[in-house]
Amino acid sequence: MCTKCGQFVDDWHGVAFEYVQEGLMLTRDEITRLKDTNTKKLFDEKKLQLVIDLDHTLLHSKSVEKLTPKEKYLENIQTDSGGGGLLYKLETPERMVKLRPFVRNFLKEPSTMFELYIFTMGSEFYAKQMAQLLDHQGNYFENRVISKDDLIDKGKKTLDLVLGQESGIIILDDDENVWPDHKENLITIFPYLYFSEEKRKRKSYSEMKKDASNGALVFTIKFLRGIHGMFFNRNKSILPCNRDVRILMRILQSKVLKGCVIFFSGVDDDDECKECSDFVVKAKELGAECIDTLDSSSVTHVVSWTKTKAKATEDIGWAKKEKKFLVNQRWVYFSYLLWNREDEYRFPVVLK
């Protein structure tokens, strides 16, 4: 549908924005105009935009028929139907849905600072089902629910469909790989896995009848609050239209491990080397300095890459002797996902 004359047009005339209105097609010029107009309106209201993934970010879902024997009890417990709880059983199709702990508080506060979008690789039907569970009164997302059905390239997500300038958009997702063109806008959150999954060896929260902590979303709110405050309150001589959340995100991120000097120990083969180099990149993004040789005057942390290889033993012994922090690689990983310097003593190195 043409936004100017109301006539229906062929696909090649524009880009489909079906999530906004069925049949809506927008030209590139109209998309640019709407992005600029909406961003200006939001900036006047002191709001940014937050694009949020569903699965493993705000919730975890699983088909009832795929529940393990230790999860079958979930079918019989009293699930929520009024919209205020965290565990749901859907009938069409039969599916168990578990919302992430703290998710309702999480949506409530950012909604005052951000215009919220859902963006999922699930179908439109699934996306709207989950949006109803998360926002049963329609206070947060309205019609801003984007699914894979809206995508031309089904293999990646894009901010092209979000009506706002990229300089004012933050993305929250557990999978950085689906945002190849927008990683500078991305906060990668620790994935929420409540139900059992085939690839996971340890018991799930559902099988243990436990749940995850609030930590991931609590730290995310803290970070979002910081970005919002810096964007609108810092250096007011610069107009909001000339500011960029991506720059502010990197500034905050680079403070997480500032002052840490890290030596990575125990890397042998090429596969480990590649994985370790990814962690080195993450550590540097968090503000750490990574060095190739042990130096007692500068090194603050030794990150051990292995539990078994003899090569690491000498480095570990050195760290203990010099009273340096000795951690496994998950310390870097968790600090990266939580945008917070995690307690080193929670990530000990245990040799076998």
C-alpha positions, 0 to 999 in steps of 0.5 A, a space after each residue: 500500500 502506498 503511504 501517499 495515495 493508498 493504492 496497492 503496489 508491487 513488491 519491487 516498489 518498496 520494502 514491506 513493513 507488514 508488522 506496522 500495518 498489513 500490506 504496508 510498503 515503504 519506499 527507501 525515501 519514506 523509510 528514511 523520512 520516518 526514521 528521522 521523524 520518529 528519532 527526533 520525536 523520541 529524542 524530544 521525549 528523552 527516549 532511545 530505542 531498545 530492540 529485544 530478542 525473545 528466545 533465551 533473552 526474555 524467555 525459554 520455550 519448549 514443545 510439550 512433546 519434547 519434555 524429558 521424563 524429569 520435566 513431565 511434572 510441568 504438565 500438571 502444575 498450576 501454570 499462570 493464565 492471568 498474565 502475572 506469572 512466569 510459567 505458562 502452558 500454551 494449547 495451540 500448539 502445546 508448548 511450555 513457556 518460562 519467562 526469565 526471572 525479573 523480566 517484568 521489572 526489566 520491561 517496566 523501567 526501560 519502557 520509561 527510557 526507551 521505545 521497545 521493540 521485539 525482534 525474533 527469528 520465530 514466526 509472526 504467530 509465535 512472536 505475537 503469542 510471546 508478546 502477549 505473555 510478556 505484555 498482556 496489557 499492551 503497555 510496552 510493545 504495541 505493534 512493534 513486534 518483528 519476526 522472521 516473516 518480516 525478513 528478506 534475508 531469513 538468516 540475519 536480523 537487521 535494523 533496517 526494519 526499525 523506525 529509528 536512526 541507528 545512532 539511537 538504537 540499542 539491541 539486546 540479544 543472546 546471539 551476536 551472530 544474527 546481527 552481523 551488520 549491527 554488532 556496535 549496537 549490541 548488548 550480548 546477554 547471557 542466554 537463559 536456558 530453563 528447559 533441558 536441551 540435547 546439546 547440554 550435558 548438565 541438568 536443566 533448571 526445570 529438571 532440578 526444579 530451580 531457576 536462574 538468578 536475576 543477575 543478567 537482567 539486573 546488570 542490563 538495566 544498570 547498563 541501559 540506565 547509564 547509557 541513557 543518562 550519558 546520552 541525554 545528560 552528558 555534554 549538553 552542548 552537543 545536540 541529541 541528533 549528533 550523539 551516538 549510543 554506539 560510542 557511549 556503549 564502547 566507553 562504558 564497556 571499556 571500563 569493565 576490566 580497565 586496569 587489568 593486565 591479562 596473560 592467557 596460559 595453556 593454549 596449545 592447538 590451533 582450535 584453542 588458539 582461535 577460541 583464545 584469540 576471541 577471548 583476547 578480543 573480548 578482554 580488550 573490548 572490556 578495557 583490559 591489556 593482554 600481554 604475551 609474557 609473564 611479568 610480575 610488575 604488570 600482570 594482574 590476572 593469569 587466565 588458564 585455558 586448560 584443566 589438564 595440560 602440563 604446560 599451564 602448570 608452571 604459569 599457574 604456579 607462578 601466579 600463586 607465588 606472585 599472588 596474582 588473580 588466577 582464573 579460568 576463561 569463563 571469568 572473561 566470558 561472564 564479565 563480557 556478558 554481564 558488562 561487569 567485572 565478575 568476582 575472580 574467586 568464583 572462577 577458580 582453576 582446578 587441574 585434573 
